Amino acid sequence: MPYVNVQITKGATRDEKAQLVGEITDTLVRVLAKKPEHIHIVIDEVDADNWGFAGMLTSDYRKRE
């Protein structure tokens, strides 16, 4: 039973998340020969103020762009 946890910053649409779930599922079926009904995918959306990289919060980094 594959379990995949995807963490992204908030902002993805429902359609984008559905596409992620579909494509991740397709990959596990194709590469590992898993049954789709055994695959679990959880998407955690993290506020940009709670995600940091490059030495700063993502919200601050995005302000620079």
Secondary structure by P-SEA (a helix, b strand, c coil): cbbbbbbbcccccaaaaaaaaaaaaaaaaaacccccccbbbbbbbbcccccccccccaaaaaaac
